[in-house]
Amino acid sequence: MKQIVVVDYNGGNLASAAQTARRVVSDLGLNAEVVISGDPTAVKKADRVILPGQGAFAHCAEGLSSGLRAALEETTEKGTPFLGICVGMQLMAEWGLEHGRTPGFGWIEGEIAPMDEAASQHLRLPHMGWNNLDFVPGAHPLTEGLEPDAHGYFVHSYALHRWNPDDLVASADYGTTVPAIVAKRNRCGTQFHVEKSQRTGLQIMANFLRWQP
């Protein structure tokens, strides 16, 4: 039986992310078990890893300091598929500027910075609620089966800036282009909350669990 590990690092949204993964495992009839764990050994042995996130970049990064960061680096370096959700996606970047400059994993180019463009247009921050996803159908396995008008549920006031276009799978418009899904090799992430995005979230989770990068 394959192990899908939802990483417990005081990052929030663990139970709901695990529940979404379990529902998809059941719907697809996969021979897999979804577990929530903060044990670096479990992360290293996982067949797939999900890193949820809620709160500030610096706080979430600090929560990975007890061996989890090294475990995530090791298991993804050997090819284990990784899905970061919200701050979990942001941690894939080079660094974050929320509560100081904090190093990220550096798996994708760019920094996590305030959404000043939205603020300058008097748009409400945090960016909270449903937003349309802009993507090229069929361009990446993570968007397989999504309708052209697919929406994700966002809650954030910091976003990825200076990204590499090659890493961008989908975006949203909130005063400017907001990276919504990123992927590089076996590592992917969503700025929106998959576990709160209903049909869209279930489809993306199913795509991730079937993904063979």
Contacts in CASP RR format, 6 or more apart in sequence:
PFRMAT RR
TARGET T0000
AUTHOR 0000-0000-0000
METHOD contacts of the structure
MODEL  1
MKQIVVVDYNGGNLASAAQTARRVVSDLGLNAEVVISGDPTAVKKADRVI
LPGQGAFAHCAEGLSSGLRAALEETTEKGTPFLGICVGMQLMAEWGLEHG
RTPGFGWIEGEIAPMDEAASQHLRLPHMGWNNLDFVPGAHPLTEGLEPDA
HGYFVHSYALHRWNPDDLVASADYGTTVPAIVAKRNRCGTQFHVEKSQRT
GLQIMANFLRWQP
1 31 0 8 1.000
1 32 0 8 1.000
1 33 0 8 1.000
2 30 0 8 1.000
2 31 0 8 1.000
2 32 0 8 1.000
2 33 0 8 1.000
2 47 0 8 1.000
2 48 0 8 1.000
3 32 0 8 1.000
3 33 0 8 1.000
3 35 0 8 1.000
3 42 0 8 1.000
3 45 0 8 1.000
3 46 0 8 1.000
3 47 0 8 1.000
3 48 0 8 1.000
4 21 0 8 1.000
4 25 0 8 1.000
4 32 0 8 1.000
4 33 0 8 1.000
4 34 0 8 1.000
4 35 0 8 1.000
4 46 0 8 1.000
4 47 0 8 1.000
4 48 0 8 1.000
4 49 0 8 1.000
4 50 0 8 1.000
4 209 0 8 1.000
5 35 0 8 1.000
5 36 0 8 1.000
5 37 0 8 1.000
5 42 0 8 1.000
5 43 0 8 1.000
5 46 0 8 1.000
5 48 0 8 1.000
5 49 0 8 1.000
5 50 0 8 1.000
6 14 0 8 1.000
6 17 0 8 1.000
6 18 0 8 1.000
6 21 0 8 1.000
6 34 0 8 1.000
6 35 0 8 1.000
6 36 0 8 1.000
6 37 0 8 1.000
6 50 0 8 1.000
6 52 0 8 1.000
7 37 0 8 1.000
7 38 0 8 1.000
7 43 0 8 1.000
7 49 0 8 1.000
7 50 0 8 1.000
7 51 0 8 1.000
7 52 0 8 1.000
7 68 0 8 1.000
7 72 0 8 1.000
8 14 0 8 1.000
8 36 0 8 1.000
8 37 0 8 1.000
8 38 0 8 1.000
9 38 0 8 1.000
9 51 0 8 1.000
9 60 0 8 1.000
9 63 0 8 1.000
9 64 0 8 1.000
9 68 0 8 1.000
10 59 0 8 1.000
10 60 0 8 1.000
10 63 0 8 1.000
11 52 0 8 1.000
11 53 0 8 1.000
11 54 0 8 1.000
11 55 0 8 1.000
11 59 0 8 1.000
11 60 0 8 1.000
11 63 0 8 1.000
11 87 0 8 1.000
12 52 0 8 1.000
12 53 0 8 1.000
12 54 0 8 1.000
12 55 0 8 1.000
13 52 0 8 1.000
13 53 0 8 1.000
13 54 0 8 1.000
13 85 0 8 1.000
13 86 0 8 1.000
13 193 0 8 1.000
13 195 0 8 1.000
14 36 0 8 1.000
14 52 0 8 1.000
15 36 0 8 1.000
16 52 0 8 1.000
16 195 0 8 1.000
16 196 0 8 1.000
17 50 0 8 1.000
17 52 0 8 1.000
17 85 0 8 1.000
17 194 0 8 1.000
17 195 0 8 1.000
18 34 0 8 1.000
18 35 0 8 1.000
18 36 0 8 1.000
18 50 0 8 1.000
19 195 0 8 1.000
20 194 0 8 1.000
20 195 0 8 1.000
20 201 0 8 1.000
20 202 0 8 1.000
20 205 0 8 1.000
21 34 0 8 1.000
21 50 0 8 1.000
21 205 0 8 1.000
21 209 0 8 1.000
22 34 0 8 1.000
23 202 0 8 1.000
24 30 0 8 1.000
24 202 0 8 1.000
24 205 0 8 1.000
24 206 0 8 1.000
24 209 0 8 1.000
25 32 0 8 1.000
25 33 0 8 1.000
25 34 0 8 1.000
25 209 0 8 1.000
27 202 0 8 1.000
27 206 0 8 1.000
28 206 0 8 1.000
28 209 0 8 1.000
28 210 0 8 1.000
30 209 0 8 1.000
32 47 0 8 1.000
32 48 0 8 1.000
32 209 0 8 1.000
35 42 0 8 1.000
37 43 0 8 1.000
38 68 0 8 1.000
40 66 0 8 1.000
40 67 0 8 1.000
40 68 0 8 1.000
40 70 0 8 1.000
40 71 0 8 1.000
41 71 0 8 1.000
43 49 0 8 1.000
43 68 0 8 1.000
43 71 0 8 1.000
43 72 0 8 1.000
43 75 0 8 1.000
44 71 0 8 1.000
44 74 0 8 1.000
44 75 0 8 1.000
45 75 0 8 1.000
46 75 0 8 1.000
46 80 0 8 1.000
47 80 0 8 1.000
48 80 0 8 1.000
48 81 0 8 1.000
48 82 0 8 1.000
48 83 0 8 1.000
48 208 0 8 1.000
48 209 0 8 1.000
49 72 0 8 1.000
49 75 0 8 1.000
49 76 0 8 1.000
49 80 0 8 1.000
49 81 0 8 1.000
49 82 0 8 1.000
49 83 0 8 1.000
50 82 0 8 1.000
50 83 0 8 1.000
50 84 0 8 1.000
50 85 0 8 1.000
51 72 0 8 1.000
51 82 0 8 1.000
51 83 0 8 1.000
51 84 0 8 1.000
51 85 0 8 1.000
51 88 0 8 1.000
51 91 0 8 1.000
52 84 0 8 1.000
52 85 0 8 1.000
52 86 0 8 1.000
52 88 0 8 1.000
52 195 0 8 1.000
53 60 0 8 1.000
53 84 0 8 1.000
53 85 0 8 1.000
53 86 0 8 1.000
53 87 0 8 1.000
53 88 0 8 1.000
54 86 0 8 1.000
54 87 0 8 1.000
54 155 0 8 1.000
55 87 0 8 1.000
56 87 0 8 1.000
56 98 0 8 1.000
56 99 0 8 1.000
57 87 0 8 1.000
57 90 0 8 1.000
57 91 0 8 1.000
57 96 0 8 1.000
57 97 0 8 1.000
57 98 0 8 1.000
57 99 0 8 1.000
57 102 0 8 1.000
57 112 0 8 1.000
57 158 0 8 1.000
58 96 0 8 1.000
58 98 0 8 1.000
58 99 0 8 1.000
58 100 0 8 1.000
58 102 0 8 1.000
59 99 0 8 1.000
60 87 0 8 1.000
60 88 0 8 1.000
60 91 0 8 1.000
61 91 0 8 1.000
61 102 0 8 1.000
61 103 0 8 1.000
61 104 0 8 1.000
64 72 0 8 1.000
64 91 0 8 1.000
69 105 0 8 1.000
72 82 0 8 1.000
72 105 0 8 1.000
73 105 0 8 1.000
75 82 0 8 1.000
76 82 0 8 1.000
76 107 0 8 1.000
76 186 0 8 1.000
76 187 0 8 1.000
79 185 0 8 1.000
79 186 0 8 1.000
79 213 0 8 1.000
80 186 0 8 1.000
81 186 0 8 1.000
81 187 0 8 1.000
81 188 0 8 1.000
81 208 0 8 1.000
81 211 0 8 1.000
81 213 0 8 1.000
82 186 0 8 1.000
82 187 0 8 1.000
82 188 0 8 1.000
82 189 0 8 1.000
83 188 0 8 1.000
83 189 0 8 1.000
83 190 0 8 1.000
83 194 0 8 1.000
83 205 0 8 1.000
83 208 0 8 1.000
84 91 0 8 1.000
84 92 0 8 1.000
84 188 0 8 1.000
84 189 0 8 1.000
84 190 0 8 1.000
85 189 0 8 1.000
85 190 0 8 1.000
85 193 0 8 1.000
85 194 0 8 1.000
85 195 0 8 1.000
86 155 0 8 1.000
86 156 0 8 1.000
86 190 0 8 1.000
86 191 0 8 1.000
86 192 0 8 1.000
86 193 0 8 1.000
88 189 0 8 1.000
89 160 0 8 1.000
89 182 0 8 1.000
89 189 0 8 1.000
89 190 0 8 1.000
89 191 0 8 1.000
90 96 0 8 1.000
90 112 0 8 1.000
90 158 0 8 1.000
90 160 0 8 1.000
90 191 0 8 1.000
91 104 0 8 1.000
91 105 0 8 1.000
92 104 0 8 1.000
92 105 0 8 1.000
92 106 0 8 1.000
92 107 0 8 1.000
92 108 0 8 1.000
92 182 0 8 1.000
92 187 0 8 1.000
92 189 0 8 1.000
93 104 0 8 1.000
93 105 0 8 1.000
93 106 0 8 1.000
93 107 0 8 1.000
93 108 0 8 1.000
93 109 0 8 1.000
93 110 0 8 1.000
93 111 0 8 1.000
93 112 0 8 1.000
93 160 0 8 1.000
94 103 0 8 1.000
94 104 0 8 1.000
94 106 0 8 1.000
94 108 0 8 1.000
94 109 0 8 1.000
94 110 0 8 1.000
94 111 0 8 1.000
95 101 0 8 1.000
95 102 0 8 1.000
95 103 0 8 1.000
95 104 0 8 1.000
95 106 0 8 1.000
95 111 0 8 1.000
95 112 0 8 1.000
96 102 0 8 1.000
96 103 0 8 1.000
96 104 0 8 1.000
96 111 0 8 1.000
96 112 0 8 1.000
96 113 0 8 1.000
96 158 0 8 1.000
97 111 0 8 1.000
97 112 0 8 1.000
97 113 0 8 1.000
97 114 0 8 1.000
97 158 0 8 1.000
98 112 0 8 1.000
98 114 0 8 1.000
98 158 0 8 1.000
107 184 0 8 1.000
107 187 0 8 1.000
108 160 0 8 1.000
108 163 0 8 1.000
108 164 0 8 1.000
108 167 0 8 1.000
108 182 0 8 1.000
108 184 0 8 1.000
108 187 0 8 1.000
109 162 0 8 1.000
109 163 0 8 1.000
109 164 0 8 1.000
109 167 0 8 1.000
110 160 0 8 1.000
110 161 0 8 1.000
110 162 0 8 1.000
110 163 0 8 1.000
110 164 0 8 1.000
111 160 0 8 1.000
111 161 0 8 1.000
111 162 0 8 1.000
112 158 0 8 1.000
112 159 0 8 1.000
112 160 0 8 1.000
112 161 0 8 1.000
113 158 0 8 1.000
113 159 0 8 1.000
113 161 0 8 1.000
114 157 0 8 1.000
114 158 0 8 1.000
115 125 0 8 1.000
115 127 0 8 1.000
115 156 0 8 1.000
115 157 0 8 1.000
115 158 0 8 1.000
115 159 0 8 1.000
115 174 0 8 1.000
115 176 0 8 1.000
115 178 0 8 1.000
117 175 0 8 1.000
117 176 0 8 1.000
118 125 0 8 1.000
118 127 0 8 1.000
118 174 0 8 1.000
118 175 0 8 1.000
118 176 0 8 1.000
119 125 0 8 1.000
121 175 0 8 1.000
123 174 0 8 1.000
123 175 0 8 1.000
125 157 0 8 1.000
126 155 0 8 1.000
126 156 0 8 1.000
126 157 0 8 1.000
127 154 0 8 1.000
127 155 0 8 1.000
127 156 0 8 1.000
127 157 0 8 1.000
127 159 0 8 1.000
127 174 0 8 1.000
127 178 0 8 1.000
128 154 0 8 1.000
128 155 0 8 1.000
129 153 0 8 1.000
129 154 0 8 1.000
129 155 0 8 1.000
130 151 0 8 1.000
130 152 0 8 1.000
130 153 0 8 1.000
130 154 0 8 1.000
131 151 0 8 1.000
131 152 0 8 1.000
131 154 0 8 1.000
131 172 0 8 1.000
131 173 0 8 1.000
131 174 0 8 1.000
131 178 0 8 1.000
131 180 0 8 1.000
131 192 0 8 1.000
132 149 0 8 1.000
132 150 0 8 1.000
132 151 0 8 1.000
132 172 0 8 1.000
132 173 0 8 1.000
133 146 0 8 1.000
133 150 0 8 1.000
133 151 0 8 1.000
133 152 0 8 1.000
133 170 0 8 1.000
133 171 0 8 1.000
133 172 0 8 1.000
133 180 0 8 1.000
133 181 0 8 1.000
133 192 0 8 1.000
133 200 0 8 1.000
134 170 0 8 1.000
134 171 0 8 1.000
134 172 0 8 1.000
134 173 0 8 1.000
134 180 0 8 1.000
135 143 0 8 1.000
135 146 0 8 1.000
135 150 0 8 1.000
135 169 0 8 1.000
135 170 0 8 1.000
135 171 0 8 1.000
135 181 0 8 1.000
136 143 0 8 1.000
137 143 0 8 1.000
137 145 0 8 1.000
137 146 0 8 1.000
137 148 0 8 1.000
138 144 0 8 1.000
139 169 0 8 1.000
140 169 0 8 1.000
140 181 0 8 1.000
140 183 0 8 1.000
141 207 0 8 1.000
141 210 0 8 1.000
141 211 0 8 1.000
142 169 0 8 1.000
142 181 0 8 1.000
142 183 0 8 1.000
142 188 0 8 1.000
142 204 0 8 1.000
142 207 0 8 1.000
142 208 0 8 1.000
142 211 0 8 1.000
143 150 0 8 1.000
143 169 0 8 1.000
143 170 0 8 1.000
143 181 0 8 1.000
143 204 0 8 1.000
143 207 0 8 1.000
144 203 0 8 1.000
144 207 0 8 1.000
145 203 0 8 1.000
145 207 0 8 1.000
146 200 0 8 1.000
146 203 0 8 1.000
146 204 0 8 1.000
150 200 0 8 1.000
150 203 0 8 1.000
151 197 0 8 1.000
151 200 0 8 1.000
152 172 0 8 1.000
152 180 0 8 1.000
152 192 0 8 1.000
152 193 0 8 1.000
152 197 0 8 1.000
152 200 0 8 1.000
152 201 0 8 1.000
153 192 0 8 1.000
153 193 0 8 1.000
153 196 0 8 1.000
153 197 0 8 1.000
153 198 0 8 1.000
154 172 0 8 1.000
154 174 0 8 1.000
154 178 0 8 1.000
154 180 0 8 1.000
154 191 0 8 1.000
154 192 0 8 1.000
154 193 0 8 1.000
155 193 0 8 1.000
156 191 0 8 1.000
159 178 0 8 1.000
159 179 0 8 1.000
159 191 0 8 1.000
160 178 0 8 1.000
160 179 0 8 1.000
160 182 0 8 1.000
160 191 0 8 1.000
163 179 0 8 1.000
163 182 0 8 1.000
166 184 0 8 1.000
167 182 0 8 1.000
167 183 0 8 1.000
167 184 0 8 1.000
168 179 0 8 1.000
168 181 0 8 1.000
168 182 0 8 1.000
169 180 0 8 1.000
169 181 0 8 1.000
169 182 0 8 1.000
169 183 0 8 1.000
169 188 0 8 1.000
170 180 0 8 1.000
170 181 0 8 1.000
171 177 0 8 1.000
171 178 0 8 1.000
171 179 0 8 1.000
171 180 0 8 1.000
172 178 0 8 1.000
172 180 0 8 1.000
172 191 0 8 1.000
172 192 0 8 1.000
178 191 0 8 1.000
179 191 0 8 1.000
180 190 0 8 1.000
180 191 0 8 1.000
180 192 0 8 1.000
181 188 0 8 1.000
181 189 0 8 1.000
181 190 0 8 1.000
181 191 0 8 1.000
181 204 0 8 1.000
182 188 0 8 1.000
182 189 0 8 1.000
183 189 0 8 1.000
185 213 0 8 1.000
186 213 0 8 1.000
188 208 0 8 1.000
188 211 0 8 1.000
190 204 0 8 1.000
194 201 0 8 1.000
194 204 0 8 1.000
194 205 0 8 1.000
195 201 0 8 1.000
197 204 0 8 1.000
END
